[in-house]
């Protein structure tokens, strides 16, 4: 006979609800960094703070599923959360029907054009858009 377990039972890979707070440092973020790329996302706050994701031309997906281009491993992030698109017009963002939504400058958005200094919140990740030299 099996002994009873004291471990809590947790649903495998579930998404929890998270409402973002204010980001005090967003206004002070630099809008440009040296490098031969057009756009990048810098993790300002949250897990992986300080990490930079360079966005190549075309689509870049972000989410909790490992097959995403930008893996954001936290239960506040949906498996397929958002898509960033770099094209001739610049940088844009599409929310992919995420549970907690995607916020741009503290406003929930399904689609947005992004520029240097904009803050994108995906779950607990606060990402700042920066522009490179490319």
Backbone torsions as a table, in degrees:
resi	resn	phi	psi	omega
1	UNK	NA	136.3	-179.7
2	UNK	-74.7	142.5	176.3
3	UNK	-80.6	147.5	178.0
4	UNK	-65.0	145.7	-179.0
5	UNK	-101.1	143.0	176.6
6	UNK	-93.5	-7.4	-178.7
7	UNK	-68.7	139.8	175.4
8	UNK	-69.8	147.8	176.5
9	UNK	-92.3	121.8	-177.2
10	UNK	-119.6	133.2	176.2
11	UNK	-60.7	134.4	-177.9
12	UNK	-67.4	121.7	172.2
13	UNK	56.5	46.1	179.8
14	UNK	-85.1	163.0	175.4
15	UNK	-104.3	132.5	177.2
16	UNK	-106.2	159.6	-179.4
17	UNK	-81.5	136.8	-179.4
18	UNK	-143.7	130.3	176.8
19	UNK	-112.3	121.4	-175.7
20	UNK	-69.2	149.4	173.6
21	UNK	-96.9	-164.8	-179.9
22	UNK	-82.8	152.1	178.1
23	UNK	-112.1	101.2	-174.0
24	UNK	-63.0	-34.9	-174.7
25	UNK	-88.0	-2.7	-174.2
26	UNK	-60.8	-40.4	-176.9
27	UNK	-68.3	-26.6	-177.5
28	UNK	-88.9	-2.9	-175.8
29	UNK	-66.7	140.3	178.3
30	UNK	-73.5	141.4	-178.5
31	UNK	-91.5	-10.4	-178.3
32	UNK	-134.7	144.8	172.0
33	UNK	-137.7	152.6	-179.0
34	UNK	-71.0	138.7	177.6
35	UNK	153.7	153.0	-177.8
36	UNK	-92.2	64.9	174.8
37	UNK	-143.0	161.0	-179.6
38	UNK	-83.7	-49.1	-176.0
39	UNK	-139.1	152.4	173.7
40	UNK	-146.7	162.8	175.4
41	UNK	-117.1	126.0	178.3
42	UNK	-107.4	126.8	178.1
43	UNK	-74.9	108.9	-178.0
44	UNK	-84.1	-44.0	-179.6
45	UNK	-139.9	155.5	177.7
46	UNK	103.6	-174.3	177.9
47	UNK	-56.5	140.3	179.5
48	UNK	71.3	25.8	179.4
49	UNK	-53.3	135.5	179.5
50	UNK	95.9	-15.9	179.8
51	UNK	-73.2	143.3	179.0
52	UNK	-117.5	131.5	175.7
53	UNK	-109.9	114.2	176.9
54	UNK	-80.9	131.3	-179.5
55	UNK	-98.6	119.7	176.9
56	UNK	-83.2	173.0	176.6
57	UNK	-61.8	144.0	-179.5
58	UNK	95.5	-151.3	-174.3
59	UNK	-97.6	141.2	173.9
60	UNK	-130.7	121.3	-178.9
61	UNK	-94.9	150.1	178.2
62	UNK	-133.4	138.9	177.8
63	UNK	171.0	-175.0	-176.4
64	UNK	-83.6	-19.1	178.0
65	UNK	-73.0	140.0	-175.4
66	UNK	-65.1	-21.5	-178.9
67	UNK	-77.4	-5.2	176.9
68	UNK	-68.6	152.6	176.2
69	UNK	-66.0	-38.9	175.9
70	UNK	-113.5	108.1	-179.5
71	UNK	-87.4	117.4	178.6
72	UNK	-115.3	87.7	-171.8
73	UNK	-79.6	79.6	176.9
74	UNK	-151.9	144.9	-176.3
75	UNK	-68.9	-8.7	175.8
76	UNK	-83.5	-4.6	-179.1
77	UNK	-107.7	133.9	176.9
78	UNK	-71.8	158.8	-178.8
79	UNK	-57.0	-44.2	176.5
80	UNK	-125.5	89.0	-166.7
81	UNK	-89.3	-52.4	-173.3
82	UNK	-150.4	163.5	177.5
83	UNK	-131.5	131.5	174.8
84	UNK	-104.9	136.8	-177.5
85	UNK	-126.2	122.3	174.5
86	UNK	-107.0	118.6	179.7
87	UNK	-138.8	-168.5	-178.0
88	UNK	-61.7	-24.9	-179.0
89	UNK	-86.9	-11.5	-179.5
90	UNK	127.9	-138.9	-176.1
91	UNK	-118.2	133.2	175.5
92	UNK	-134.3	166.4	-176.5
93	UNK	-133.0	137.3	172.1
94	UNK	-125.1	127.2	170.6
95	UNK	-76.5	139.0	-176.0
96	UNK	-101.2	36.8	180.0
97	UNK	77.5	33.6	-176.8
98	UNK	-66.3	155.9	179.7
99	UNK	-65.1	-47.3	-175.2
100	UNK	-94.6	-5.0	179.8
101	UNK	79.8	170.8	177.2
102	UNK	-121.6	132.8	-176.0
103	UNK	-112.0	136.7	174.3
104	UNK	-120.5	117.8	-177.9
105	UNK	51.0	46.2	176.0
106	UNK	70.4	13.1	177.4
107	UNK	-119.0	127.8	-179.7
108	UNK	-66.2	129.5	-176.1
109	UNK	-136.6	139.7	172.5
110	UNK	-88.3	-29.3	178.5
111	UNK	-148.0	142.1	178.1
112	UNK	-157.4	147.0	166.9
113	UNK	-86.6	139.0	-176.2
114	UNK	-118.6	150.2	176.3
115	UNK	-138.6	171.7	-179.8
116	UNK	-54.7	134.2	179.8
117	UNK	92.2	-14.9	177.9
118	UNK	-65.6	143.8	177.0
119	UNK	-105.2	129.3	177.2
120	UNK	-115.0	126.7	178.9
121	UNK	-110.6	121.5	177.0
122	UNK	-123.2	104.7	-174.2
123	UNK	60.4	-128.7	179.5
124	UNK	-88.0	1.0	-177.8
125	UNK	-89.9	125.0	175.3
126	UNK	-106.5	113.0	-175.1
127	UNK	-111.8	133.3	178.0
128	UNK	-106.6	131.7	177.4
129	UNK	-79.3	127.7	175.3
130	UNK	-125.2	155.4	179.9
131	UNK	-113.2	139.0	178.5
132	UNK	-98.2	-168.3	-179.1
133	UNK	-87.7	-8.1	-174.3
134	UNK	-90.4	NA	NA
